[in-house]
């Protein structure tokens, strides 16, 4: 055995097929060094055998065959390329990419800009503040200065630990998916992710969203009557009645223009725009939200009286030129009323009225296609798509609008007085929202 000691460790030195092999065994024991040399000789023998087989398979000389420097597994004809496959070539280019040293914070800015400027489904400007708030509050403090190459399942597990106990499972899932999107937004020239990851939600320990445990506050018919009775202004009464009896989203209701979106007899509302912040935007939440809502005769009469000879926005701000802000409406009108009535619940908002209307339509047996149409929900069933011509049948729609009606009693503005008992509307002040 050609094993000798140099310094404190043993080295091997032997010749095979005219090639000299020399190196350290990193062993201080001579017998262990000899075993290492034997293993090395066997490895070299197997490699030369594989190389000869590859040369025969490729039909080239032995000197023209090399092991791929990228994957270190396959042999290839080194006259034509530097790697064994297109996949390895892409991997090499990815390693050379200047994105290798980019941090999560830097890529997050690039990603957010791409979301706004891309041709395919760009996000509206009004969505940017909420995304940036999520980045600033939750993602950047932990991930911001880390290179993207170091962010994987273990890192996202750390992120989840900082959120558990503070955020809901739905919010945690949303923010973690945002982090994943930032990492995978770095693409090579072929549009393939530079940092391809096999995300494992079990390793990340991402909480499962249980819809039964989600907080979805609702209102009963008596509670809606109580809210309407507590209103001291006409616009509040009309807004809450309209939301509960039509199922409109609050952003859609606040964007209504009397001349453009309400029929002359107030029997139909055309949903075409919505409010974002304090501005009206010409897009809706989904394509299905673009719809016409038929109103029952009682609601049409109330709306006709409320409008009178007015024009412009149905629910304008104090200036009369801009729409009302939902944040102000919720904080200054709806929440105080719910609190005084004893029916306030965390996350309660105007969507309670929408949930009530959805339940009323279902309770009265309204056809699913018409219920989804009025609420602005997508039809998942292909048969519903085939039967969409029924939605053009205004007579059928109005018959169902009459049949379902308001779904609650509209009390007189003078029926309510803040007290411990709400005798006139039939509920106690201690009742609460149904979750």
C-alpha positions as CSV (number, residue, x, y, z in Angstrom):
1,X,0.0,0.0,0.0
2,X,1.4,3.4,-1.0
3,X,0.4,5.1,2.2
4,X,2.8,7.4,4.0
5,X,2.7,9.9,6.8
6,X,3.1,13.6,6.3
7,X,2.9,15.7,9.4
8,X,0.2,14.2,11.7
9,X,-1.9,12.5,9.0
10,X,-1.4,9.8,6.4
11,X,-1.5,10.5,2.6
12,X,-2.1,8.1,-0.3
13,X,-0.1,8.1,-3.6
14,X,-0.8,5.6,-6.4
15,X,-0.9,5.3,-10.2
16,X,-3.8,3.8,-12.2
17,X,-4.0,3.7,-16.0
18,X,-1.1,6.1,-16.2
19,X,-2.7,8.7,-14.0
20,X,-1.2,9.6,-10.6
21,X,-3.6,10.0,-7.7
22,X,-2.4,11.7,-4.6
23,X,-4.2,13.2,-1.6
24,X,-4.7,13.4,2.2
25,X,-6.7,10.7,4.0
26,X,-7.3,13.0,7.0
27,X,-6.6,9.9,9.1
28,X,-4.0,9.6,11.9
29,X,-4.3,5.8,12.1
30,X,-2.4,3.9,9.4
31,X,-4.9,1.0,9.1
32,X,-7.8,3.5,8.7
33,X,-5.7,5.4,6.1
34,X,-5.2,2.1,4.1
35,X,-9.0,1.5,4.2
36,X,-9.5,5.0,2.9
37,X,-7.1,4.4,0.0
38,X,-8.8,1.1,-0.9
39,X,-12.2,3.0,-1.0
40,X,-10.7,5.7,-3.2
41,X,-9.2,3.1,-5.6
42,X,-12.6,1.4,-5.9
43,X,-14.4,4.8,-6.5
44,X,-11.9,5.7,-9.3
45,X,-12.3,2.2,-10.9
46,X,-16.1,2.5,-10.9
47,X,-15.9,6.1,-12.3
48,X,-13.6,5.0,-15.1
49,X,-16.0,2.1,-15.9
50,X,-18.9,4.5,-16.1
51,X,-16.9,6.9,-18.2
52,X,-16.0,4.2,-20.8
53,X,-19.7,3.1,-20.9
54,X,-20.7,6.7,-21.5
55,X,-18.1,7.1,-24.3
56,X,-19.4,4.0,-26.0
57,X,-23.0,5.2,-25.7
58,X,-22.2,8.7,-27.1
59,X,-19.9,7.3,-29.7
60,X,-16.9,9.5,-28.8
61,X,-13.4,9.2,-27.5
62,X,-12.8,8.7,-23.8
63,X,-11.1,12.1,-23.6
64,X,-14.3,13.7,-25.0
65,X,-16.5,12.5,-22.1
66,X,-16.8,14.5,-18.8
67,X,-18.9,14.4,-15.8
68,X,-21.4,17.3,-15.5
69,X,-19.9,20.0,-13.2
70,X,-23.4,21.2,-12.3
71,X,-25.2,18.1,-11.1
72,X,-22.1,15.9,-10.7
73,X,-24.1,12.8,-11.8
74,X,-24.4,12.5,-15.6
75,X,-21.7,12.2,-18.3
76,X,-21.8,14.2,-21.4
77,X,-20.0,15.1,-24.7
78,X,-17.8,18.0,-23.6
79,X,-17.2,19.1,-27.2
80,X,-20.7,20.5,-27.5
81,X,-21.6,22.0,-24.1
82,X,-20.3,22.7,-20.7
83,X,-23.1,20.8,-18.9
84,X,-25.1,17.6,-19.5
85,X,-28.6,19.0,-20.0
86,X,-30.7,22.2,-20.5
87,X,-31.8,21.9,-16.9
88,X,-28.3,22.0,-15.7
89,X,-27.6,24.9,-18.0
90,X,-30.5,26.9,-16.5
91,X,-29.2,26.1,-13.0
92,X,-25.8,27.4,-13.9
93,X,-27.4,30.7,-15.3
94,X,-29.4,31.1,-12.1
95,X,-26.3,30.9,-10.0
96,X,-24.7,33.5,-12.1
97,X,-27.8,35.8,-11.8
98,X,-27.2,39.1,-10.0
99,X,-30.4,38.2,-8.0
100,X,-28.3,35.8,-6.0
101,X,-27.4,38.5,-3.4
102,X,-30.7,40.3,-3.4
103,X,-32.5,40.6,0.0
104,X,-36.2,40.0,0.7
105,X,-36.7,43.7,1.3
106,X,-35.3,44.6,-2.1
107,X,-37.3,42.0,-3.9
108,X,-40.5,42.9,-2.1
109,X,-40.3,46.4,-3.6
110,X,-39.7,44.9,-7.1
111,X,-42.6,42.4,-6.6
112,X,-45.0,45.1,-5.4
113,X,-44.1,47.3,-8.4
114,X,-44.6,44.3,-10.8
115,X,-48.1,43.7,-9.3
116,X,-49.0,47.3,-10.2
117,X,-47.4,47.6,-13.7
118,X,-48.0,44.1,-15.2
119,X,-50.3,43.8,-18.2
120,X,-52.1,40.7,-16.9
121,X,-54.4,41.6,-14.0
122,X,-52.6,44.5,-12.4
123,X,-53.7,45.3,-8.9
124,X,-55.4,48.6,-8.3
125,X,-53.5,51.4,-6.6
126,X,-56.1,51.2,-3.7
127,X,-54.8,47.7,-2.8
128,X,-51.2,48.8,-2.4
129,X,-51.5,50.3,1.1
130,X,-52.8,47.1,2.7
131,X,-50.1,45.0,1.0
132,X,-47.4,47.5,2.1
133,X,-48.8,47.5,5.7
134,X,-48.5,43.7,5.8
135,X,-44.9,43.8,4.6
136,X,-43.9,46.6,7.0
137,X,-45.7,45.1,10.1
138,X,-45.0,41.4,9.7
139,X,-42.7,40.3,6.9
140,X,-39.9,42.8,6.7
141,X,-38.9,42.9,10.4
142,X,-38.0,39.2,10.3
143,X,-37.2,38.5,6.6
144,X,-36.2,42.0,5.3
145,X,-32.4,41.7,5.5
146,X,-32.1,38.1,4.7
147,X,-30.9,37.0,1.2
148,X,-33.7,35.2,-0.8
149,X,-31.5,32.2,-1.2
150,X,-31.7,31.6,2.6
151,X,-35.5,31.8,2.8
152,X,-37.2,28.4,2.9
153,X,-39.6,26.3,4.9
154,X,-37.6,26.7,8.2
155,X,-37.5,30.5,7.8
156,X,-41.3,30.7,7.2
157,X,-41.8,28.6,10.3
158,X,-40.0,31.3,12.3
159,X,-42.4,33.8,10.7
160,X,-45.5,31.8,11.6
161,X,-44.3,31.7,15.3
162,X,-44.2,35.5,15.4
163,X,-47.8,35.7,14.2
164,X,-49.5,32.9,16.1
165,X,-51.6,34.3,19.0
166,X,-51.9,37.7,17.4
167,X,-53.3,37.1,14.0
168,X,-56.1,34.8,12.8
169,X,-55.3,31.7,10.8
170,X,-56.7,33.3,7.7
171,X,-54.4,36.4,8.1
172,X,-51.4,34.1,8.8
173,X,-52.0,32.1,5.7
174,X,-52.4,35.3,3.6
175,X,-49.1,36.8,4.8
176,X,-47.1,33.6,4.5
177,X,-48.4,33.2,0.9
178,X,-47.3,36.8,0.3
179,X,-43.8,35.8,1.5
180,X,-43.8,32.8,-0.8
181,X,-44.8,35.0,-3.7
182,X,-41.9,37.4,-3.1
183,X,-39.3,34.6,-3.0
184,X,-40.7,33.0,-6.2
185,X,-41.0,36.3,-8.1
186,X,-37.4,36.2,-9.1
187,X,-37.4,34.6,-12.6
188,X,-34.7,33.7,-15.1
189,X,-34.9,34.5,-18.9
190,X,-37.2,31.5,-19.4
191,X,-39.6,32.7,-16.7
192,X,-38.6,29.9,-14.4
193,X,-38.2,30.7,-10.6
194,X,-34.6,31.3,-9.7
195,X,-35.4,30.2,-6.1
196,X,-37.7,27.2,-6.8
197,X,-39.0,25.9,-3.5
198,X,-41.0,22.8,-2.5
199,X,-43.1,24.5,0.2
200,X,-44.2,22.2,3.0
201,X,-46.9,23.7,5.1
202,X,-46.4,21.0,7.7
203,X,-42.8,22.1,8.2
204,X,-43.9,25.8,8.1
205,X,-46.6,24.8,10.6
206,X,-49.1,26.9,8.8
207,X,-52.4,26.9,10.8
208,X,-55.4,25.4,9.1
209,X,-58.3,27.7,8.4
210,X,-61.5,26.3,10.1
211,X,-64.5,28.1,8.7
212,X,-66.6,27.2,11.7
213,X,-64.2,29.1,13.9
214,X,-64.0,32.1,11.7
215,X,-65.7,35.2,13.1
216,X,-68.7,35.9,10.8
217,X,-71.1,38.2,12.7
218,X,-74.7,38.3,11.5
219,X,-77.8,40.1,12.5
220,X,-81.4,38.8,12.9
221,X,-84.4,40.6,11.5
222,X,-85.3,42.1,14.9
223,X,-81.8,43.3,15.4
224,X,-81.8,45.0,11.9
225,X,-85.1,46.6,12.9
226,X,-83.5,47.9,16.1
227,X,-80.5,49.3,14.2
228,X,-82.8,51.1,11.7
229,X,-85.0,52.4,14.6
230,X,-82.0,53.9,16.3
231,X,-81.0,56.0,13.3
232,X,-81.5,59.7,13.9
233,X,-80.8,60.8,10.3
234,X,-82.6,59.8,7.1
235,X,-79.4,58.8,5.3
236,X,-78.5,56.3,8.0
237,X,-82.0,54.8,7.9
238,X,-81.9,54.5,4.1
239,X,-78.4,53.1,3.9
240,X,-79.0,50.3,6.5
241,X,-82.4,49.4,5.0
242,X,-80.9,49.3,1.5
243,X,-78.0,47.2,2.5
244,X,-80.1,44.7,4.4
245,X,-82.9,44.5,1.8
246,X,-80.6,44.4,-1.3
247,X,-77.5,42.5,-0.2
248,X,-75.2,45.0,-1.7
249,X,-71.6,45.4,-0.5
250,X,-71.2,48.6,1.4
251,X,-68.6,49.8,-1.1
252,X,-71.1,49.3,-3.9
253,X,-73.9,51.1,-2.0
254,X,-71.7,54.2,-1.2
255,X,-70.8,54.5,-4.9
256,X,-74.4,54.7,-6.2
257,X,-75.2,57.6,-8.4
258,X,-78.9,58.5,-8.5
259,X,-78.9,59.4,-12.2
260,X,-76.7,56.6,-13.5
261,X,-77.4,53.6,-11.2
262,X,-81.1,53.8,-10.1
263,X,-84.1,53.3,-12.3
264,X,-86.7,56.1,-12.5
265,X,-89.2,54.1,-10.4
266,X,-86.4,53.0,-8.0
267,X,-87.3,49.3,-8.7
268,X,-83.8,48.4,-9.9
269,X,-80.3,49.2,-9.0
270,X,-77.4,48.9,-11.5
271,X,-74.1,48.0,-9.7
272,X,-71.3,49.4,-11.8
273,X,-68.7,50.9,-9.5
274,X,-67.5,50.9,-5.9
275,X,-65.8,53.1,-3.3
276,X,-62.2,52.6,-2.3
277,X,-61.2,54.8,0.6
278,X,-62.8,58.1,-0.3
279,X,-62.7,57.6,-4.1
280,X,-65.0,56.0,-6.6
281,X,-63.3,53.4,-8.8
282,X,-64.7,52.0,-12.0
283,X,-64.0,48.3,-11.2
284,X,-65.8,45.9,-8.8
285,X,-64.6,43.2,-6.5
286,X,-65.3,40.5,-9.1
287,X,-66.7,40.3,-12.6
288,X,-69.9,38.8,-11.2
289,X,-70.4,41.9,-9.1
290,X,-71.4,43.8,-12.3
291,X,-75.2,43.2,-12.0
292,X,-78.7,44.6,-11.7
293,X,-80.6,44.2,-8.3
294,X,-84.4,44.1,-8.3
295,X,-85.9,45.8,-5.3
296,X,-89.2,44.8,-3.7
297,X,-92.0,47.5,-3.9
298,X,-91.7,48.5,-0.3
299,X,-88.0,49.3,-0.6
300,X,-88.6,51.0,-4.0
301,X,-91.1,53.4,-2.3
302,X,-88.8,54.2,0.6
303,X,-86.0,54.9,-1.9
304,X,-88.2,57.1,-4.1
305,X,-89.2,59.2,-1.1
306,X,-85.6,59.5,0.1
307,X,-84.3,60.6,-3.2
308,X,-87.0,63.2,-3.9
309,X,-85.6,65.7,-6.5
310,X,-82.0,65.1,-5.6
311,X,-79.3,64.2,-8.1
312,X,-75.7,63.0,-7.9
313,X,-74.4,60.6,-5.2
314,X,-77.1,58.7,-3.2
315,X,-74.9,58.9,0.0
316,X,-72.5,61.8,-0.4
317,X,-70.0,63.1,2.2
318,X,-70.6,66.4,3.9
319,X,-69.1,68.3,1.0
320,X,-71.5,66.7,-1.4
321,X,-68.8,66.1,-4.0
322,X,-67.2,62.9,-2.7
323,X,-68.6,59.6,-1.5
324,X,-69.0,58.8,2.2
325,X,-66.1,57.0,3.8
326,X,-66.9,53.5,5.1
327,X,-64.4,53.9,7.8
328,X,-66.1,57.0,9.1
329,X,-69.5,55.4,8.7
330,X,-68.4,52.3,10.6
331,X,-66.7,54.1,13.5
332,X,-69.1,57.0,13.9
333,X,-72.5,55.4,13.1
334,X,-72.7,51.6,12.9
335,X,-70.4,50.6,15.8
336,X,-71.8,53.1,18.3
337,X,-75.4,51.9,17.4
338,X,-74.5,48.2,17.8
339,X,-72.7,48.9,21.1
340,X,-75.7,50.9,22.5
341,X,-78.0,48.1,21.5
342,X,-75.8,45.5,23.1
343,X,-75.3,43.6,19.9
344,X,-71.8,44.6,19.1
345,X,-69.3,41.9,18.3
346,X,-65.6,42.0,17.2
347,X,-65.3,42.5,13.4
348,X,-68.9,43.4,13.1
349,X,-69.5,45.6,10.1
350,X,-71.8,46.4,7.2
351,X,-71.3,42.9,5.8
352,X,-73.7,41.7,8.5
353,X,-76.5,43.1,6.4
354,X,-75.3,41.3,3.3
355,X,-75.2,38.0,5.2
356,X,-78.7,38.6,6.4
357,X,-80.0,39.1,2.9
358,X,-78.2,36.0,1.7
359,X,-80.0,34.0,4.4
360,X,-83.4,35.6,3.6
361,X,-83.1,34.7,-0.1
362,X,-82.2,31.1,0.8
363,X,-85.0,30.9,3.4
364,X,-87.6,31.9,0.9
365,X,-86.4,29.3,-1.6
366,X,-85.1,31.8,-4.1
367,X,-83.4,29.9,-7.1
368,X,-79.7,29.6,-6.7
369,X,-78.9,31.3,-10.0
370,X,-80.9,34.4,-9.1
371,X,-79.6,34.5,-5.5
372,X,-76.0,34.4,-6.7
373,X,-76.8,37.0,-9.4
374,X,-78.3,39.5,-6.9
375,X,-75.5,39.0,-4.4
376,X,-72.8,39.2,-7.1
377,X,-71.4,35.7,-6.6
378,X,-69.8,33.5,-9.3
379,X,-71.8,30.5,-10.7
380,X,-69.6,27.5,-10.1
381,X,-72.0,25.1,-11.8
382,X,-71.7,24.8,-15.6
383,X,-75.5,24.3,-15.8
384,X,-76.0,27.7,-14.3
385,X,-73.8,29.2,-17.1
386,X,-76.0,27.5,-19.7
387,X,-79.2,28.9,-18.0
388,X,-78.0,32.5,-17.7
389,X,-80.6,33.6,-20.1
390,X,-83.1,33.2,-17.3
391,X,-81.4,36.1,-15.6
392,X,-82.7,38.3,-18.4
393,X,-86.2,37.5,-17.5
394,X,-87.1,40.6,-15.6
395,X,-90.7,39.4,-14.9
396,X,-89.3,36.3,-13.1
397,X,-86.8,38.4,-11.1
398,X,-89.4,40.9,-10.0
399,X,-91.8,38.1,-8.9
400,X,-89.1,36.8,-6.6
401,X,-88.2,40.2,-5.3
402,X,-91.8,40.7,-4.3
403,X,-92.0,37.2,-2.8
404,X,-88.9,37.7,-0.6
405,X,-89.7,41.3,0.3
406,X,-87.6,43.2,2.8
407,X,-87.2,40.4,5.3
408,X,-87.5,42.6,8.3
409,X,-89.9,45.3,9.7
410,X,-89.1,48.9,9.0
411,X,-89.9,50.8,12.3
412,X,-90.9,54.4,12.6
413,X,-88.0,56.7,13.4
414,X,-89.8,57.6,16.7
415,X,-90.2,54.0,17.9
416,X,-86.8,53.8,19.5
417,X,-85.3,55.4,22.6
418,X,-82.0,54.3,24.1
419,X,-82.9,52.4,27.2
420,X,-82.3,49.1,28.9
421,X,-85.2,47.4,27.1
422,X,-86.1,47.8,23.4
423,X,-89.8,47.1,23.8
424,X,-90.9,48.4,20.4
425,X,-88.5,46.2,18.3
426,X,-88.9,43.1,20.5
427,X,-85.3,42.4,21.6
428,X,-83.4,42.9,24.8
429,X,-80.5,45.3,25.1
430,X,-78.3,42.5,26.3
431,X,-78.7,40.3,23.2
432,X,-75.6,39.8,21.0
433,X,-74.7,39.2,17.4
434,X,-74.9,35.7,16.2
435,X,-71.5,34.3,15.2
